[in-house]
Amino acid sequence: MARYVVLLNWTEQGIRDVRDTVDRADAAAKLFTSFGGSLVDLYWTMGQYDLVGVADFPDDETAGAAMLRLGQLGNVRPTTLRAFDREAMRNIVAKAG
């Protein structure tokens, strides 16, 4: 599984219905599972982003599809970053020479 960091900002709809944010997070976890992925962790944050998540998906295309679907729900706008663990980074550096 590939790992992703997901930076999220509430839309006007999302902030208007902020009382539902924890329930929406649970729904997002189910959505990710329906795409063959998982929501590893989610944090509500202060600063540039309203939430920061960590998710696993089988591949970039699946992650992209899940993020599009999440955005279609209208509560958040995701920015997705592909993340590499130590082992993956060792392999990348080794390939680079």
Sequence and secondary structure as in RCSB ss.txt:
>XXXX:A:sequence
MARYVVLLNWTEQGIRDVRDTVDRADAAAKLFTSFGGSLVDLYWTMGQYDLVGVADFPDDETAGAAMLRLGQLGN
VRPTTLRAFDREAMRNIVAKAG
>XXXX:A:secstr
 EEEEEEEEE HHHHHTGGGHHHHHHHHHHHHHHTT EEEEEEE SSS SEEEEEEESSHHHHHHHHHHHHHTSS
EEEEEEEE  HHHHHHHHHHH 
